[in-house]
Structures are given as structure tokens and as C-alpha cells.
Amino acid sequence: MRKDATFIGLEIDDAAGADAALAAKLAEVCPVDIFSDDDGRVGLVEGNLDECILCEMCIKAAPPGTVKVHKLYSDEVLA
């Protein structure tokens, strides 16, 4: 799954996106409410994507390599 806004793109591994525990954890740790728990699946609040402060809390909360933050303005990827 990948969703893009103007400045930030979020990529979540499809298998990880179906993990109910991960969905709850990401919704809990994100300080700008980008993630939601959609009935046990990772959901994204698209209107909040560009609010990302690049804190990497989502990356740290998820299994390695399953969440990536794309800086669309520089082609840099945080993983």
C-alpha cells in the first residue's frame, strides 16, 4: 500500500498492513494522526499525510522494512 500527498508518501508492506497489532500501534505512536486502525488493518488519514514531522516513530514501531516514508520533494526514503 502506498499513499502520496504533496510532500510525503507513505509505503506500508501489504502483509504488515493487515496486522491488527501493528495497526493499533501505529495509530497510537503517530503524533500527527496519520495512521488509523481500520478494523484491524493499517489505515491512513490522507488529509494528514503532509503533516508528517519525520519523527520516524512509525518506522521504529513497525517490523524492519515494513514502513517507509518518502520525501517526495527530495526523493529520500526513510526506512
PDB file of N, CA, C and O in Angstrom, chain B, residues numbered from 101:
ATOM      1  N   MET B 101       0.854  -1.161   0.000  1.00  0.00           N
ATOM      2  CA  MET B 101       0.000   0.000   0.000  1.00  0.00           C
ATOM      3  C   MET B 101       0.904   1.229   0.000  1.00  0.00           C
ATOM      4  O   MET B 101       1.881   1.287   0.746  1.00  0.00           O
ATOM      5  N   ARG B 102       0.583   2.183  -0.818  1.00  0.00           N
ATOM      6  CA  ARG B 102       1.310   3.451  -0.824  1.00  0.00           C
ATOM      7  C   ARG B 102       0.310   4.567  -1.072  1.00  0.00           C
ATOM      8  O   ARG B 102      -0.547   4.471  -1.951  1.00  0.00           O
ATOM      9  N   LYS B 103       0.431   5.606  -0.297  1.00  0.00           N
ATOM     10  CA  LYS B 103      -0.404   6.801  -0.456  1.00  0.00           C
ATOM     11  C   LYS B 103       0.513   8.001  -0.490  1.00  0.00           C
ATOM     12  O   LYS B 103       1.430   8.115   0.324  1.00  0.00           O
ATOM     13  N   ASP B 104       0.271   8.885  -1.419  1.00  0.00           N
ATOM     14  CA  ASP B 104       1.086  10.089  -1.563  1.00  0.00           C
ATOM     15  C   ASP B 104       0.249  11.339  -1.356  1.00  0.00           C
ATOM     16  O   ASP B 104      -0.926  11.403  -1.719  1.00  0.00           O
ATOM     17  N   ALA B 105       0.895  12.326  -0.761  1.00  0.00           N
ATOM     18  CA  ALA B 105       0.319  13.663  -0.659  1.00  0.00           C
ATOM     19  C   ALA B 105       1.243  14.572  -1.469  1.00  0.00           C
ATOM     20  O   ALA B 105       1.882  14.103  -2.411  1.00  0.00           O
ATOM     21  N   THR B 106       1.327  15.815  -1.141  1.00  0.00           N
ATOM     22  CA  THR B 106       2.180  16.742  -1.883  1.00  0.00           C
ATOM     23  C   THR B 106       3.649  16.561  -1.533  1.00  0.00           C
ATOM     24  O   THR B 106       4.505  16.568  -2.419  1.00  0.00           O
ATOM     25  N   PHE B 107       3.948  16.398  -0.247  1.00  0.00           N
ATOM     26  CA  PHE B 107       5.332  16.350   0.206  1.00  0.00           C
ATOM     27  C   PHE B 107       5.761  14.979   0.716  1.00  0.00           C
ATOM     28  O   PHE B 107       6.941  14.636   0.651  1.00  0.00           O
ATOM     29  N   ILE B 108       4.812  14.192   1.223  1.00  0.00           N
ATOM     30  CA  ILE B 108       5.122  12.925   1.880  1.00  0.00           C
ATOM     31  C   ILE B 108       4.354  11.781   1.217  1.00  0.00           C
ATOM     32  O   ILE B 108       3.174  11.904   0.888  1.00  0.00           O
ATOM     33  N   GLY B 109       5.060  10.674   1.034  1.00  0.00           N
ATOM     34  CA  GLY B 109       4.440   9.431   0.603  1.00  0.00           C
ATOM     35  C   GLY B 109       4.706   8.379   1.661  1.00  0.00           C
ATOM     36  O   GLY B 109       5.819   8.297   2.179  1.00  0.00           O
ATOM     37  N   LEU B 110       3.723   7.584   1.988  1.00  0.00           N
ATOM     38  CA  LEU B 110       3.899   6.509   2.955  1.00  0.00           C
ATOM     39  C   LEU B 110       3.701   5.177   2.265  1.00  0.00           C
ATOM     40  O   LEU B 110       2.733   4.974   1.532  1.00  0.00           O
ATOM     41  N   GLU B 111       4.628   4.280   2.510  1.00  0.00           N
ATOM     42  CA  GLU B 111       4.567   2.940   1.937  1.00  0.00           C
ATOM     43  C   GLU B 111       4.538   1.946   3.088  1.00  0.00           C
ATOM     44  O   GLU B 111       5.389   1.982   3.977  1.00  0.00           O
ATOM     45  N   ILE B 112       3.555   1.064   3.060  1.00  0.00           N
ATOM     46  CA  ILE B 112       3.419   0.045   4.089  1.00  0.00           C
ATOM     47  C   ILE B 112       3.302  -1.302   3.394  1.00  0.00           C
ATOM     48  O   ILE B 112       2.468  -1.488   2.508  1.00  0.00           O
ATOM     49  N   ASP B 113       4.144  -2.235   3.806  1.00  0.00           N
ATOM     50  CA  ASP B 113       4.104  -3.582   3.273  1.00  0.00           C
ATOM     51  C   ASP B 113       2.687  -4.144   3.431  1.00  0.00           C
ATOM     52  O   ASP B 113       2.077  -4.006   4.492  1.00  0.00           O
ATOM     53  N   ASP B 114       2.166  -4.776   2.374  1.00  0.00           N
ATOM     54  CA  ASP B 114       0.779  -5.254   2.395  1.00  0.00           C
ATOM     55  C   ASP B 114       0.510  -6.243   3.526  1.00  0.00           C
ATOM     56  O   ASP B 114      -0.543  -6.186   4.161  1.00  0.00           O
ATOM     57  N   ALA B 115       1.451  -7.146   3.781  1.00  0.00           N
ATOM     58  CA  ALA B 115       1.250  -8.121   4.864  1.00  0.00           C
ATOM     59  C   ALA B 115       1.221  -7.412   6.210  1.00  0.00           C
ATOM     60  O   ALA B 115       0.395  -7.741   7.061  1.00  0.00           O
ATOM     61  N   ALA B 116       2.104  -6.452   6.414  1.00  0.00           N
ATOM     62  CA  ALA B 116       2.129  -5.692   7.672  1.00  0.00           C
ATOM     63  C   ALA B 116       0.869  -4.848   7.815  1.00  0.00           C
ATOM     64  O   ALA B 116       0.380  -4.641   8.926  1.00  0.00           O
ATOM     65  N   GLY B 117       0.347  -4.367   6.706  1.00  0.00           N
ATOM     66  CA  GLY B 117      -0.861  -3.547   6.739  1.00  0.00           C
ATOM     67  C   GLY B 117      -2.078  -4.301   7.230  1.00  0.00           C
ATOM     68  O   GLY B 117      -3.065  -3.692   7.642  1.00  0.00           O
ATOM     69  N   ALA B 118      -2.015  -5.630   7.189  1.00  0.00           N
ATOM     70  CA  ALA B 118      -3.131  -6.452   7.647  1.00  0.00           C
ATOM     71  C   ALA B 118      -2.958  -6.917   9.093  1.00  0.00           C
ATOM     72  O   ALA B 118      -3.770  -7.698   9.589  1.00  0.00           O
ATOM     73  N   ASP B 119      -1.927  -6.454   9.763  1.00  0.00           N
ATOM     74  CA  ASP B 119      -1.626  -6.855  11.137  1.00  0.00           C
ATOM     75  C   ASP B 119      -2.371  -5.943  12.115  1.00  0.00           C
ATOM     76  O   ASP B 119      -2.089  -4.747  12.194  1.00  0.00           O
ATOM     77  N   ALA B 120      -3.311  -6.507  12.849  1.00  0.00           N
ATOM     78  CA  ALA B 120      -4.145  -5.722  13.772  1.00  0.00           C
ATOM     79  C   ALA B 120      -3.321  -5.064  14.872  1.00  0.00           C
ATOM     80  O   ALA B 120      -3.587  -3.921  15.244  1.00  0.00           O
ATOM     81  N   ALA B 121      -2.329  -5.770  15.392  1.00  0.00           N
ATOM     82  CA  ALA B 121      -1.493  -5.205  16.458  1.00  0.00           C
ATOM     83  C   ALA B 121      -0.690  -4.019  15.935  1.00  0.00           C
ATOM     84  O   ALA B 121      -0.543  -3.011  16.627  1.00  0.00           O
ATOM     85  N   LEU B 122      -0.174  -4.138  14.724  1.00  0.00           N
ATOM     86  CA  LEU B 122       0.586  -3.043  14.130  1.00  0.00           C
ATOM     87  C   LEU B 122      -0.315  -1.845  13.850  1.00  0.00           C
ATOM     88  O   LEU B 122       0.085  -0.701  14.063  1.00  0.00           O
ATOM     89  N   ALA B 123      -1.521  -2.104  13.377  1.00  0.00           N
ATOM     90  CA  ALA B 123      -2.468  -1.018  13.112  1.00  0.00           C
ATOM     91  C   ALA B 123      -2.717  -0.210  14.379  1.00  0.00           C
ATOM     92  O   ALA B 123      -2.708   1.021  14.346  1.00  0.00           O
ATOM     93  N   ALA B 124      -2.936  -0.893  15.486  1.00  0.00           N
ATOM     94  CA  ALA B 124      -3.183  -0.210  16.758  1.00  0.00           C
ATOM     95  C   ALA B 124      -1.941   0.551  17.215  1.00  0.00           C
ATOM     96  O   ALA B 124      -2.050   1.675  17.704  1.00  0.00           O
ATOM     97  N   LYS B 125      -0.759  -0.056  17.059  1.00  0.00           N
ATOM     98  CA  LYS B 125       0.485   0.578  17.500  1.00  0.00           C
ATOM     99  C   LYS B 125       0.778   1.843  16.702  1.00  0.00           C
ATOM    100  O   LYS B 125       1.137   2.868  17.282  1.00  0.00           O
ATOM    101  N   LEU B 126       0.630   1.784  15.376  1.00  0.00           N
ATOM    102  CA  LEU B 126       0.905   2.956  14.552  1.00  0.00           C
ATOM    103  C   LEU B 126      -0.070   4.094  14.858  1.00  0.00           C
ATOM    104  O   LEU B 126       0.326   5.258  14.913  1.00  0.00           O
ATOM    105  N   ALA B 127      -1.328   3.755  15.055  1.00  0.00           N
ATOM    106  CA  ALA B 127      -2.320   4.778  15.395  1.00  0.00           C
ATOM    107  C   ALA B 127      -1.974   5.421  16.738  1.00  0.00           C
ATOM    108  O   ALA B 127      -2.240   6.605  16.948  1.00  0.00           O
ATOM    109  N   GLU B 128      -1.385   4.648  17.640  1.00  0.00           N
ATOM    110  CA  GLU B 128      -1.026   5.153  18.967  1.00  0.00           C
ATOM    111  C   GLU B 128       0.214   6.049  18.939  1.00  0.00           C
ATOM    112  O   GLU B 128       0.242   7.076  19.618  1.00  0.00           O
ATOM    113  N   VAL B 129       1.240   5.677  18.165  1.00  0.00           N
ATOM    114  CA  VAL B 129       2.522   6.385  18.249  1.00  0.00           C
ATOM    115  C   VAL B 129       2.617   7.631  17.384  1.00  0.00           C
ATOM    116  O   VAL B 129       3.436   8.504  17.671  1.00  0.00           O
ATOM    117  N   CYS B 130       1.820   7.746  16.348  1.00  0.00           N
ATOM    118  CA  CYS B 130       1.959   8.878  15.428  1.00  0.00           C
ATOM    119  C   CYS B 130       1.459  10.173  16.078  1.00  0.00           C
ATOM    120  O   CYS B 130       0.283  10.277  16.428  1.00  0.00           O
ATOM    121  N   PRO B 131       2.352  11.162  16.241  1.00  0.00           N
ATOM    122  CA  PRO B 131       1.944  12.403  16.908  1.00  0.00           C
ATOM    123  C   PRO B 131       1.029  13.299  16.074  1.00  0.00           C
ATOM    124  O   PRO B 131       0.432  14.230  16.616  1.00  0.00           O
ATOM    125  N   VAL B 132       0.904  13.041  14.770  1.00  0.00           N
ATOM    126  CA  VAL B 132       0.058  13.890  13.925  1.00  0.00           C
ATOM    127  C   VAL B 132      -1.093  13.107  13.290  1.00  0.00           C
ATOM    128  O   VAL B 132      -1.684  13.547  12.304  1.00  0.00           O
ATOM    129  N   ASP B 133      -1.400  11.958  13.858  1.00  0.00           N
ATOM    130  CA  ASP B 133      -2.582  11.160  13.483  1.00  0.00           C
ATOM    131  C   ASP B 133      -2.658  10.819  11.995  1.00  0.00           C
ATOM    132  O   ASP B 133      -3.704  10.980  11.367  1.00  0.00           O
ATOM    133  N   ILE B 134      -1.558  10.354  11.446  1.00  0.00           N
ATOM    134  CA  ILE B 134      -1.553   9.912  10.050  1.00  0.00           C
ATOM    135  C   ILE B 134      -2.154   8.516   9.930  1.00  0.00           C
ATOM    136  O   ILE B 134      -2.794   8.197   8.928  1.00  0.00           O
ATOM    137  N   PHE B 135      -1.950   7.684  10.949  1.00  0.00           N
ATOM    138  CA  PHE B 135      -2.392   6.291  10.916  1.00  0.00           C
ATOM    139  C   PHE B 135      -3.692   6.113  11.667  1.00  0.00           C
ATOM    140  O   PHE B 135      -3.970   6.814  12.640  1.00  0.00           O
ATOM    141  N   SER B 136      -4.485   5.163  11.200  1.00  0.00           N
ATOM    142  CA  SER B 136      -5.706   4.787  11.898  1.00  0.00           C
ATOM    143  C   SER B 136      -5.800   3.269  11.919  1.00  0.00           C
ATOM    144  O   SER B 136      -5.185   2.582  11.104  1.00  0.00           O
ATOM    145  N   ASP B 137      -6.570   2.767  12.852  1.00  0.00           N
ATOM    146  CA  ASP B 137      -6.842   1.331  12.938  1.00  0.00           C
ATOM    147  C   ASP B 137      -8.197   1.120  12.275  1.00  0.00           C
ATOM    148  O   ASP B 137      -9.236   1.441  12.852  1.00  0.00           O
ATOM    149  N   ASP B 138      -8.180   0.580  11.063  1.00  0.00           N
ATOM    150  CA  ASP B 138      -9.409   0.354  10.302  1.00  0.00           C
ATOM    151  C   ASP B 138      -9.813  -1.109  10.407  1.00  0.00           C
ATOM    152  O   ASP B 138      -9.485  -1.922   9.542  1.00  0.00           O
ATOM    153  N   ASP B 139     -10.528  -1.433  11.480  1.00  0.00           N
ATOM    154  CA  ASP B 139     -10.982  -2.804  11.709  1.00  0.00           C
ATOM    155  C   ASP B 139      -9.840  -3.807  11.622  1.00  0.00           C
ATOM    156  O   ASP B 139      -9.953  -4.837  10.956  1.00  0.00           O
ATOM    157  N   GLY B 140      -8.736  -3.494  12.304  1.00  0.00           N
ATOM    158  CA  GLY B 140      -7.609  -4.415  12.353  1.00  0.00           C
ATOM    159  C   GLY B 140      -6.644  -4.308  11.201  1.00  0.00           C
ATOM    160  O   GLY B 140      -5.742  -5.135  11.069  1.00  0.00           O
ATOM    161  N   ARG B 141      -6.815  -3.307  10.364  1.00  0.00           N
ATOM    162  CA  ARG B 141      -5.885  -3.052   9.260  1.00  0.00           C
ATOM    163  C   ARG B 141      -5.318  -1.649   9.430  1.00  0.00           C
ATOM    164  O   ARG B 141      -5.966  -0.760   9.982  1.00  0.00           O
ATOM    165  N   VAL B 142      -4.097  -1.472   8.944  1.00  0.00           N
ATOM    166  CA  VAL B 142      -3.488  -0.151   8.996  1.00  0.00           C
ATOM    167  C   VAL B 142      -4.213   0.761   8.011  1.00  0.00           C
ATOM    168  O   VAL B 142      -4.294   0.457   6.820  1.00  0.00           O
ATOM    169  N   GLY B 143      -4.727   1.856   8.500  1.00  0.00           N
ATOM    170  CA  GLY B 143      -5.363   2.853   7.651  1.00  0.00           C
ATOM    171  C   GLY B 143      -4.544   4.128   7.662  1.00  0.00           C
ATOM    172  O   GLY B 143      -3.788   4.386   8.599  1.00  0.00           O
ATOM    173  N   LEU B 144      -4.696   4.916   6.626  1.00  0.00           N
ATOM    174  CA  LEU B 144      -4.004   6.198   6.530  1.00  0.00           C
ATOM    175  C   LEU B 144      -5.031   7.315   6.421  1.00  0.00           C
ATOM    176  O   LEU B 144      -5.987   7.222   5.650  1.00  0.00           O
ATOM    177  N   VAL B 145      -4.827   8.366   7.195  1.00  0.00           N
ATOM    178  CA  VAL B 145      -5.675   9.547   7.126  1.00  0.00           C
ATOM    179  C   VAL B 145      -5.017  10.455   6.093  1.00  0.00           C
ATOM    180  O   VAL B 145      -4.106  11.221   6.409  1.00  0.00           O
ATOM    181  N   GLU B 146      -5.490  10.357   4.861  1.00  0.00           N
ATOM    182  CA  GLU B 146      -4.813  11.023   3.739  1.00  0.00           C
ATOM    183  C   GLU B 146      -4.671  12.528   3.932  1.00  0.00           C
ATOM    184  O   GLU B 146      -3.683  13.112   3.487  1.00  0.00           O
ATOM    185  N   GLY B 147      -5.623  13.155   4.575  1.00  0.00           N
ATOM    186  CA  GLY B 147      -5.544  14.587   4.808  1.00  0.00           C
ATOM    187  C   GLY B 147      -4.433  14.988   5.778  1.00  0.00           C
ATOM    188  O   GLY B 147      -4.080  16.164   5.871  1.00  0.00           O
ATOM    189  N   ASN B 148      -3.888  14.014   6.494  1.00  0.00           N
ATOM    190  CA  ASN B 148      -2.824  14.291   7.456  1.00  0.00           C
ATOM    191  C   ASN B 148      -1.432  13.909   6.954  1.00  0.00           C
ATOM    192  O   ASN B 148      -0.449  14.167   7.648  1.00  0.00           O
ATOM    193  N   LEU B 149      -1.318  13.312   5.788  1.00  0.00           N
ATOM    194  CA  LEU B 149      -0.014  12.841   5.313  1.00  0.00           C
ATOM    195  C   LEU B 149       1.038  13.944   5.296  1.00  0.00           C
ATOM    196  O   LEU B 149       2.169  13.725   5.732  1.00  0.00           O
ATOM    197  N   ASP B 150       0.688  15.104   4.807  1.00  0.00           N
ATOM    198  CA  ASP B 150       1.667  16.193   4.729  1.00  0.00           C
ATOM    199  C   ASP B 150       1.939  16.847   6.082  1.00  0.00           C
ATOM    200  O   ASP B 150       2.748  17.771   6.171  1.00  0.00           O
ATOM    201  N   GLU B 151       1.273  16.379   7.127  1.00  0.00           N
ATOM    202  CA  GLU B 151       1.557  16.859   8.483  1.00  0.00           C
ATOM    203  C   GLU B 151       2.733  16.100   9.101  1.00  0.00           C
ATOM    204  O   GLU B 151       3.183  16.443  10.195  1.00  0.00           O
ATOM    205  N   CYS B 152       3.225  15.091   8.422  1.00  0.00           N
ATOM    206  CA  CYS B 152       4.323  14.263   8.926  1.00  0.00           C
ATOM    207  C   CYS B 152       5.503  15.150   9.339  1.00  0.00           C
ATOM    208  O   CYS B 152       5.937  16.020   8.584  1.00  0.00           O
ATOM    209  N   ILE B 153       6.011  14.911  10.554  1.00  0.00           N
ATOM    210  CA  ILE B 153       7.147  15.688  11.064  1.00  0.00           C
ATOM    211  C   ILE B 153       8.455  14.898  10.975  1.00  0.00           C
ATOM    212  O   ILE B 153       9.470  15.306  11.540  1.00  0.00           O
ATOM    213  N   LEU B 154       8.429  13.774  10.268  1.00  0.00           N
ATOM    214  CA  LEU B 154       9.619  12.961  10.019  1.00  0.00           C
ATOM    215  C   LEU B 154      10.276  12.484  11.310  1.00  0.00           C
ATOM    216  O   LEU B 154      11.502  12.411  11.396  1.00  0.00           O
ATOM    217  N   CYS B 155       9.458  12.157  12.318  1.00  0.00           N
ATOM    218  CA  CYS B 155       9.967  11.718  13.615  1.00  0.00           C
ATOM    219  C   CYS B 155      10.432  10.263  13.599  1.00  0.00           C
ATOM    220  O   CYS B 155      11.170   9.838  14.488  1.00  0.00           O
ATOM    221  N   GLU B 156      10.009   9.506  12.604  1.00  0.00           N
ATOM    222  CA  GLU B 156      10.362   8.094  12.413  1.00  0.00           C
ATOM    223  C   GLU B 156       9.769   7.166  13.471  1.00  0.00           C
ATOM    224  O   GLU B 156      10.181   6.010  13.567  1.00  0.00           O
ATOM    225  N   MET B 157       8.816   7.641  14.263  1.00  0.00           N
ATOM    226  CA  MET B 157       8.213   6.776  15.280  1.00  0.00           C
ATOM    227  C   MET B 157       7.481   5.597  14.642  1.00  0.00           C
ATOM    228  O   MET B 157       7.474   4.500  15.199  1.00  0.00           O
ATOM    229  N   CYS B 158       6.870   5.812  13.486  1.00  0.00           N
ATOM    230  CA  CYS B 158       6.174   4.720  12.802  1.00  0.00           C
ATOM    231  C   CYS B 158       7.167   3.664  12.324  1.00  0.00           C
ATOM    232  O   CYS B 158       6.895   2.466  12.405  1.00  0.00           O
ATOM    233  N   ILE B 159       8.309   4.108  11.831  1.00  0.00           N
ATOM    234  CA  ILE B 159       9.336   3.189  11.347  1.00  0.00           C
ATOM    235  C   ILE B 159       9.877   2.360  12.507  1.00  0.00           C
ATOM    236  O   ILE B 159      10.097   1.157  12.365  1.00  0.00           O
ATOM    237  N   LYS B 160      10.092   2.998  13.648  1.00  0.00           N
ATOM    238  CA  LYS B 160      10.618   2.307  14.829  1.00  0.00           C
ATOM    239  C   LYS B 160       9.606   1.347  15.434  1.00  0.00           C
ATOM    240  O   LYS B 160       9.990   0.341  16.032  1.00  0.00           O
ATOM    241  N   ALA B 161       8.311   1.644  15.285  1.00  0.00           N
ATOM    242  CA  ALA B 161       7.259   0.811  15.869  1.00  0.00           C
ATOM    243  C   ALA B 161       6.943  -0.419  15.021  1.00  0.00           C
ATOM    244  O   ALA B 161       6.350  -1.380  15.512  1.00  0.00           O
ATOM    245  N   ALA B 162       7.333  -0.388  13.769  1.00  0.00           N
ATOM    246  CA  ALA B 162       6.987  -1.464  12.833  1.00  0.00           C
ATOM    247  C   ALA B 162       8.166  -2.414  12.632  1.00  0.00           C
ATOM    248  O   ALA B 162       9.313  -2.044  12.884  1.00  0.00           O
ATOM    249  N   PRO B 163       7.888  -3.631  12.181  1.00  0.00           N
ATOM    250  CA  PRO B 163       8.985  -4.541  11.842  1.00  0.00           C
ATOM    251  C   PRO B 163       9.883  -3.908  10.775  1.00  0.00           C
ATOM    252  O   PRO B 163       9.400  -3.163   9.922  1.00  0.00           O
ATOM    253  N   PRO B 164      11.179  -4.201  10.818  1.00  0.00           N
ATOM    254  CA  PRO B 164      12.126  -3.592   9.870  1.00  0.00           C
ATOM    255  C   PRO B 164      11.691  -3.739   8.402  1.00  0.00           C
ATOM    256  O   PRO B 164      11.331  -4.821   7.938  1.00  0.00           O
ATOM    257  N   GLY B 165      11.741  -2.611   7.703  1.00  0.00           N
ATOM    258  CA  GLY B 165      11.447  -2.598   6.274  1.00  0.00           C
ATOM    259  C   GLY B 165       9.991  -2.580   5.884  1.00  0.00           C
ATOM    260  O   GLY B 165       9.676  -2.609   4.695  1.00  0.00           O
ATOM    261  N   THR B 166       9.088  -2.534   6.856  1.00  0.00           N
ATOM    262  CA  THR B 166       7.667  -2.609   6.510  1.00  0.00           C
ATOM    263  C   THR B 166       6.992  -1.251   6.362  1.00  0.00           C
ATOM    264  O   THR B 166       5.944  -1.149   5.724  1.00  0.00           O
ATOM    265  N   VAL B 167       7.579  -0.207   6.942  1.00  0.00           N
ATOM    266  CA  VAL B 167       7.044   1.150   6.802  1.00  0.00           C
ATOM    267  C   VAL B 167       8.151   2.033   6.237  1.00  0.00           C
ATOM    268  O   VAL B 167       9.266   2.058   6.758  1.00  0.00           O
ATOM    269  N   LYS B 168       7.831   2.753   5.171  1.00  0.00           N
ATOM    270  CA  LYS B 168       8.787   3.670   4.559  1.00  0.00           C
ATOM    271  C   LYS B 168       8.117   5.019   4.361  1.00  0.00           C
ATOM    272  O   LYS B 168       6.967   5.107   3.931  1.00  0.00           O
ATOM    273  N   VAL B 169       8.865   6.066   4.684  1.00  0.00           N
ATOM    274  CA  VAL B 169       8.385   7.438   4.496  1.00  0.00           C
ATOM    275  C   VAL B 169       9.180   8.031   3.340  1.00  0.00           C
ATOM    276  O   VAL B 169      10.406   8.124   3.405  1.00  0.00           O
ATOM    277  N   HIS B 170       8.481   8.429   2.288  1.00  0.00           N
ATOM    278  CA  HIS B 170       9.110   9.012   1.105  1.00  0.00           C
ATOM    279  C   HIS B 170       8.994  10.532   1.171  1.00  0.00           C
ATOM    280  O   HIS B 170       7.896  11.079   1.274  1.00  0.00           O
ATOM    281  N   LYS B 171      10.139  11.201   1.109  1.00  0.00           N
ATOM    282  CA  LYS B 171      10.140  12.663   0.991  1.00  0.00           C
ATOM    283  C   LYS B 171      10.039  12.968  -0.500  1.00  0.00           C
ATOM    284  O   LYS B 171      11.031  12.891  -1.223  1.00  0.00           O
ATOM    285  N   LEU B 172       8.857  13.307  -0.947  1.00  0.00           N
ATOM    286  CA  LEU B 172       8.614  13.478  -2.382  1.00  0.00           C
ATOM    287  C   LEU B 172       9.360  14.678  -2.971  1.00  0.00           C
ATOM    288  O   LEU B 172       9.566  14.747  -4.183  1.00  0.00           O
ATOM    289  N   TYR B 173       9.754  15.600  -2.136  1.00  0.00           N
ATOM    290  CA  TYR B 173      10.445  16.791  -2.583  1.00  0.00           C
ATOM    291  C   TYR B 173      11.950  16.570  -2.742  1.00  0.00           C
ATOM    292  O   TYR B 173      12.643  17.429  -3.286  1.00  0.00           O
ATOM    293  N   SER B 174      12.468  15.413  -2.266  1.00  0.00           N
ATOM    294  CA  SER B 174      13.912  15.175  -2.379  1.00  0.00           C
ATOM    295  C   SER B 174      14.248  13.750  -2.822  1.00  0.00           C
ATOM    296  O   SER B 174      15.423  13.414  -2.970  1.00  0.00           O
ATOM    297  N   ASP B 175      13.259  12.929  -3.029  1.00  0.00           N
ATOM    298  CA  ASP B 175      13.440  11.518  -3.390  1.00  0.00           C
ATOM    299  C   ASP B 175      14.151  10.708  -2.315  1.00  0.00           C
ATOM    300  O   ASP B 175      14.587   9.589  -2.584  1.00  0.00           O
ATOM    301  N   GLU B 176      14.280  11.243  -1.105  1.00  0.00           N
ATOM    302  CA  GLU B 176      14.862  10.498   0.008  1.00  0.00           C
ATOM    303  C   GLU B 176      13.794   9.598   0.617  1.00  0.00           C
ATOM    304  O   GLU B 176      12.622   9.971   0.675  1.00  0.00           O
ATOM    305  N   VAL B 177      14.199   8.412   1.072  1.00  0.00           N
ATOM    306  CA  VAL B 177      13.288   7.469   1.700  1.00  0.00           C
ATOM    307  C   VAL B 177      13.813   7.156   3.083  1.00  0.00           C
ATOM    308  O   VAL B 177      14.974   6.778   3.245  1.00  0.00           O
ATOM    309  N   LEU B 178      12.954   7.312   4.087  1.00  0.00           N
ATOM    310  CA  LEU B 178      13.277   6.914   5.451  1.00  0.00           C
ATOM    311  C   LEU B 178      12.700   5.524   5.667  1.00  0.00           C
ATOM    312  O   LEU B 178      11.500   5.307   5.495  1.00  0.00           O
ATOM    313  N   ALA B 179      13.547   4.595   6.041  1.00  0.00           N
ATOM    314  CA  ALA B 179      13.077   3.220   6.242  1.00  0.00           C
ATOM    315  C   ALA B 179      13.765   2.599   7.440  1.00  0.00           C
ATOM    316  O   ALA B 179      13.502   1.443   7.772  1.00  0.00           O
TER     317      ALA B 179
END
